[in-house]
Amino acid sequence: MITISFLIITTILFVFGTIIGSFLSVVILRSISGENWVKGRSRCDSCKKTIAWYDNIPLLSFLILRGQCRHCKKSILPLHPMVEVLTGVLFMWWYWAGSLFFRLTIAPYSVLQPIFWLMVGVILIYIFIIDLNTMKIHNNAVISLTVLAIIYRLSLSFSGIMQIVDLYSTFLAALISYLFFYAIYKLSIVIYKREGMGFGDVLLVVPLALLLGAQKTIVCLFLAFIIGAVVGLIQIAISKGKTKLRSEIPFGPFLIIGTAISLIWGQYIYSWYWSLIML
């Protein structure tokens, strides 16, 4: 049952998430351009003038200014509101799914588990947006995600929450996923004389498999390839054949979408698929 307090908390978390997203969008843009994101105030991407605090309110300022810079009237990059909305939705989902998704009530995991998944969500948004805009996946984000996933899995195993056989199967899934993607990466170079898949995608599947576990990893990869193929075909249809099958499409976002779906419904999809096979 949805209560007034539930709606109030959800709204507060969405607003807080957009604030985090506003900072994250600056980090993403400055990471793309190679600038230092720690120093310096926010500025217009076109005229480079410093943005006043009242023009830097997440989402609200974008709507009031009608998506334009107050000074130069150039369009504000849609990346800013996009990241703000995504992060706001992440915080909302984090709260909504808390009772179902964050089930570890043993201290200190009752606190650490929600924080862990929130950090994972922010890093995945960072990777998603950068790969979508530059077709590159930054190693620092993948390394951070991998370290977080390894520490989390090992801590669950050492505390007895996760069985050792599940830990082995998770690491095995990460290894097999890496070798599978590495084979695709190498074969594309041999066949097409160029990279058909970026090496960043090869590295990204490792932390994603560590986060998902063996069964959900299978679902994730299956969904990523299916969604990627559908998007590719849609691009070809929209461009009326001008977009070729060999045209480059960032694959990282599809992996992340597959991960998000698998985290929520992966076990159901996996069980449903095997029930069809066993008929």
N, C-alpha and C positions, 0 to 999 in steps of 0.2 A: 504493500500500500504506500502510495506517494503522499508524504506529509509536507506541511509547510516548512518544517525544519530541514527536511531532505532537499527541497527546492532551494532554500536559502543557502545551504552548504554547497550544493551543486553550483549555484551561481557564483558564489565566492571563489570556489576552486577554478571555475572557468576563467574568471577575471584574473586570478593569480597566475593561471597557466598562460594567458595571453601576455602577461608582463614578462614571464620567463621566456616566452616565444619571441617577444620583441628583442630581448637581449640575444637570444639564439640566432635570430635573423641577421643581426649585426655580426655575430661571430662567423656565420656562414659566408656572408658577403666578403668580409675581410680575409677569411681563410682562402676564398676563391682568388682574391686579388693579391694575396701574399702580404697583406698589411698586418700590423700589430693590433689585435682586437682588445688588448687590455687598456691601452692608452687612447686618449682622444674622445671627444663627445660625438654624438650622432650627427651626421651631416647629410645633406641632399646628395643623392648618387649622381645627379646631373651638374648642378651649379656648385656643389661642394660647400655651400654655406651651412653654418651650424644651425641645427634644428632646435627651436625653443621647446621648453618642457611641455607647453600647452599644445604644441604640434606633434608631440611624441607620445601621446596617450594611445596605447594599443587599440586598434580597430576604430575607436571613436574619432581620433584625429583624421584617419584615412577617410572616413565617411563625411566628416565635416568639411574637409578640404576637397572632397570629391575626387580623391585619388591623385591630386596634383600638389606640387611643391608651392608653398605660399610665395616664395621669392621668384622663381623662374617659370612657374606654371607648367613645368614639364611633368609628365606622368610619373608617379611613384611606382617603383618596381612592385609588381603584384606578389613578389616573393615575400615581402614583409607581412601583409595581411594573411597570406597563405600559411606561413610558419606560425603566426600568432594563433590562427584558428586551429591548426593541427595540434599545437601544444595545449591550447585550452581544452580541446576535445579529449586529448590524452589524459589530462587531469580529471575531467569529468568521468571518463571511462574508468580511471583508476579508483575513483570513489564508488561508482556504480558496481563494478565487478569485485570490489573488496571482499564482500561476504562470500562470494563464490570462488574467486581466483586465489586470494591470499588466505590459505587455509591453515598455515602453520601458526598455532597458538602458543607453541613452546617458546619461552623467553630464551634468547633475545630475538628469535626469528619473527615473532609477532610484530616487531618493529622493523627489523632488518629486511624482511622479505618485501613488504610494500615499497620501501625506499629503493631496494635493488631494482625492482621492475620499473619504477618511475625513472631511474637513471638509465636503464636499458631503453626505455621508450624515447627519451630525449636524444640519446646517441643515435638511435635508428632514424629519427626525424632528420638529424644532422646529415647522416649518410644519404638518406633518401633524396633530400633537396639538392645536395651538392652533386650527386651522381646524375640527377635529372637535368641539372643545368650545365654540367661540365663533362659528363660521361667519364668521371674519374671518382675513385673511392680513396679517400685519404687514409694512409696507413696508420696514422695516430689514432683515428677513430676505431679502426678494426682492432688494433692492439689493445686499446682501452676496453673494448667490448669483450675481447678474448680473455683478458686478465680477470675482468669482473666475473665472467661466466665460469672460468676455472676455479676461482676462489669460492664462488657460491656453491658449485657442485661438490668440491672437496669438503667444504665445511658441512654440507648436508650429510655427506657420507661419514665423516669423522664423528658427527653428533648422533649417528644412528638413524637419522630421519630417512636417508636414502640408502637402499641396500647396495652392497658392493657390486653385485652383478649388474644392477642398473647403471652404476657409475661406469663400469667397463663397457657396457653396450653404448652408452652415450659418447664416450671417447672413441669407440670403434666407429660409430656413426659419423663423427667429425672427421676421422681419418679417411674413411671410404668416400665421403662427400668431397673431401679435398682431392683425393686421387681421381675421382670421376670428373670433376671440373678441370683438374690439371690436364687430364687426357684430352678433354674437349678443346682446351686452350692450345695444346701442342698440335693436335690434329688439324685445327683450323689454320694454323700457320703453315703446316705442311701442304694442305690441300689448296687453300686460297692465297697462300703467300702473304698473309697478313693476320692480325689478331681478330678472330671472330668473336672472342670473348675477352674482356679485360682481365688482367691478372688480379685486379682488386676484387673481382667477383669470385675468383678462386679462393682468395684469402677470406672473404666475407662468409663463405659457407661454413667455415670452421666454428666461429663463435655462435652462429645461428643454430648449428647442429648441437652444440653444447647446451644452448638454451632450451632446445626443443626435446631432446632425447631421440632415440632411434626411430620409433614409429611416427612421431609427428614430423621428423625430418623428411621422411619419405613423402608424406602428404604435402609438406612445404615445397619440395623440389618439383613434385608433380604439378601443383597449382601454379608455381612460378613459370614453368615452361608452357603450360596451357594458356595462362593469362598473357604471357609474352607473345605467343603465337597469334592469339586473337587480336591483340593490339597492333601487331605487325600487319595482319591482314586488313584491319580497319584503316590503317595508314595508307596502304596500297589502294584500297577502294576509294578513300577520300581524295587521294592525289591523282586518281584515274590512271594508275599505272606508272606515274612518274617516280614514285618511291619503289625502289627495287627490293627484292628479297634479301639482298646482301647489304642493304642500307643499315647503318649502325643505329642501334637502339640500346639505351642503358638498361642493363639487366638487373642491377642492384635493386631498383624500386620494386621489381616483380618478386624478387627474393624476400624483400621486406613485407610486401603485401601477403605473400604466401606464409610468412612467419606469423603475421598478425592473425590471419585466419586459422592457422594451425594451432596457435596458442589457445584459441577459444573453442574451436570445433574440431581440431585435429584428431582427437581420439574417436569421436563419433564418425568422422569421415573414414578413418582407417578401419574401424569395425564394420561399417556399412559396406566398404569395398570388399573386404574379405568374406563377408556374408554372401555377397553376390557370387564370388568365385567358388565358394563351397556348395552352392546350390546344385 
